[in-house]
Amino acid sequence: MSSRDEILRRIRCAPAALTTAPSPFSAGIVFDDPVAQFSQVLRSVGGRCESAGTPDIVESLLREQAEQVAARNICSLGVNGSGSGLTTFDLGAIHDPHDLDVVDLAILPGRLAVAENGAVWTTATSPLERTLYFLTQHLVLIVPRDQVFSNLHEAYTRVDVTASPFGCWISGPSKTADIEQSLVLGAHGPRSLLVLLT
């Protein structure tokens, strides 16, 4: 008998320890103010959240962000045309996603947000739109204020993974601390993330 067969024989003969199944999950953490918690957690991972109750405030904050990051190439697929007046980059003229590496600022929709981890659920219908989330230098996500939930369990009940060919959670700008435990933002993706709650 080979060593392998002997090991497998002993495993089969050993009695399995009985363990009780964990109790079913009931509810995740619930915050009194999910929006405030989301903003705090997002800030802790390097992002920023602003309340923008009216279209005028949205446009004002978008202009401020564009000026702050000195954006020349701006691409907006924002909610209800948000940021369309700032758009200087014609996404329709692009056929190769690699050509999006010149986008300085992308204004894109976020579907919902989670307070416990500062994450935003994003979807995309085309490879170009999907690529924008990751190749842009700076990212703005516009999320409906009433779509901020306390925890992932709550959020996943509202996520339809069949509604779009692509879905992704984004929390904060790209970052790494692999080298000498020094946090670097924008290591392999957007250097900043601003979430506007409308």
C-alpha positions in Angstrom: 0.0 0.0 0.0 1.4 3.4 -0.9 1.8 6.2 1.6 -1.0 8.1 -0.1 -3.4 5.1 0.2 -2.5 4.7 3.9 -3.1 8.3 4.6 -6.5 8.2 2.9 -7.4 5.0 4.7 -6.7 6.5 8.1 -8.7 9.6 7.3 -11.7 7.4 6.3 -11.4 5.4 9.5 -11.1 8.5 11.8 -14.4 9.5 13.3 -15.5 13.0 12.2 -16.1 15.4 15.0 -19.7 16.6 15.1 -20.3 20.3 15.1 -23.5 22.2 15.3 -24.4 24.4 12.4 -24.1 28.1 13.1 -27.4 29.9 13.7 -28.9 31.5 10.6 -27.9 35.1 9.9 -30.5 37.5 11.1 -29.4 41.1 10.5 -26.2 43.0 9.9 -25.1 46.1 11.7 -27.6 49.0 11.4 -26.6 52.6 11.7 -28.8 55.4 13.0 -27.4 57.6 10.2 -26.1 55.4 7.3 -25.2 58.5 5.2 -23.0 59.9 8.0 -21.4 56.5 8.5 -20.8 56.0 4.8 -19.1 59.4 4.6 -16.9 58.7 7.6 -15.8 55.2 6.3 -15.2 56.5 2.8 -13.0 59.3 4.2 -11.0 56.7 6.2 -10.2 54.8 3.0 -9.1 57.9 1.1 -12.3 59.0 -0.6 -14.6 61.9 -0.1 -18.4 62.2 0.2 -20.5 65.3 -0.4 -24.2 65.9 -0.1 -25.6 67.5 -3.3 -29.3 68.0 -2.9 -30.0 69.9 -6.1 -28.7 69.8 -9.7 -27.1 73.2 -9.2 -25.1 71.9 -6.2 -24.1 68.8 -8.2 -22.8 71.0 -11.0 -21.0 73.3 -8.6 -19.2 70.5 -6.9 -18.3 68.9 -10.2 -16.7 72.1 -11.4 -14.8 72.5 -8.2 -13.5 68.9 -8.5 -12.5 69.5 -12.1 -10.6 72.6 -11.2 -9.0 71.0 -8.1 -7.5 68.1 -10.1 -6.7 70.3 -13.1 -8.8 68.0 -15.4 -8.4 68.7 -19.1 -10.1 65.5 -20.5 -13.4 65.0 -18.7 -15.9 62.3 -19.6 -19.3 62.3 -18.0 -22.0 59.6 -18.0 -23.5 61.1 -14.8 -27.0 60.7 -13.6 -29.6 62.9 -15.4 -26.9 64.6 -17.5 -24.8 65.6 -14.5 -21.5 67.1 -15.6 -22.4 67.0 -19.3 -21.5 70.6 -19.5 -18.0 69.8 -18.4 -17.5 67.0 -20.9 -14.5 67.5 -23.1 -13.9 63.9 -24.1 -16.0 62.1 -26.7 -16.4 58.6 -25.6 -18.2 57.8 -28.8 -15.0 58.4 -30.8 -13.1 55.7 -28.8 -13.0 52.1 -30.0 -10.1 50.7 -28.0 -10.5 50.9 -24.2 -6.7 51.5 -23.8 -7.3 55.0 -25.3 -9.2 56.0 -22.2 -5.9 56.4 -20.3 -5.9 60.1 -21.2 -9.1 60.7 -19.2 -8.4 63.0 -16.2 -11.9 63.0 -14.7 -14.8 60.5 -15.1 -18.2 61.3 -13.8 -20.2 58.1 -13.5 -23.3 56.7 -11.8 -23.2 54.7 -8.7 -26.2 52.5 -8.0 -26.1 52.2 -4.2 -23.7 52.6 -1.3 -22.9 50.8 1.9 -22.2 52.5 5.2 -20.3 49.7 6.9 -17.5 49.6 4.3 -17.8 52.8 2.2 -18.4 50.8 -1.0 -20.4 51.9 -4.0 -22.1 49.4 -6.4 -21.4 50.3 -10.0 -22.5 48.7 -13.2 -21.6 49.1 -16.9 -23.1 48.0 -20.2 -20.1 48.4 -22.4 -16.3 47.6 -22.1 -15.5 51.3 -22.6 -17.8 52.4 -19.7 -16.4 49.6 -17.5 -12.8 50.6 -18.3 -13.5 54.3 -17.3 -14.0 53.3 -13.7 -10.4 52.1 -13.5 -8.3 54.1 -16.0 -9.4 57.6 -15.2 -7.1 59.6 -13.0 -9.9 60.9 -10.8 -13.4 59.4 -10.3 -16.7 61.0 -9.3 -19.6 58.7 -8.5 -23.2 60.1 -8.3 -25.4 58.0 -5.9 -29.0 58.6 -4.9 -29.1 59.6 -1.2 -31.9 57.1 -0.6 -29.8 54.3 -1.8 -27.3 54.4 1.1 -27.7 51.2 3.2 -26.2 50.2 6.5 -24.7 46.9 5.5 -23.9 44.6 2.6 -26.6 42.1 3.4 -29.2 44.9 3.1 -27.6 46.2 -0.1 -27.4 42.8 -1.8 -31.2 42.4 -1.5 -31.3 45.4 -3.9 -28.6 44.3 -6.3 -29.8 42.5 -9.5 -26.7 40.8 -10.9 -28.5 39.9 -14.1 -29.4 43.6 -14.9 -26.0 44.4 -16.3 -23.1 42.4 -17.8 -20.7 44.1 -15.3 -21.0 45.0 -11.7 -18.3 46.0 -9.2 -18.0 47.4 -5.6 -15.7 50.4 -5.4 -14.5 51.8 -2.1 -12.1 54.7 -2.1 -9.4 55.5 -4.6 -6.9 52.9 -5.7 -4.3 52.3 -3.0 -1.6 50.0 -1.8 0.6 49.7 1.3 2.8 46.8 0.1 6.0 48.8 0.0 7.4 49.5 3.5 3.8 49.8 4.8 3.6 53.2 3.3 0.1 54.0 1.9 0.1 55.2 -1.7 -3.1 56.4 -3.3 -3.7 55.9 -7.0 -1.2 53.1 -7.3 -3.2 51.2 -10.0 -6.3 53.1 -10.6 -8.0 56.4 -9.8 -6.0 58.7 -7.6 -9.1 60.2 -6.0 -12.8 59.3 -5.5 -15.6 61.8 -4.8 -19.1 60.5 -4.1 -21.9 62.9 -4.6 -25.2 62.0 -2.8 -28.2 63.5 -4.7 
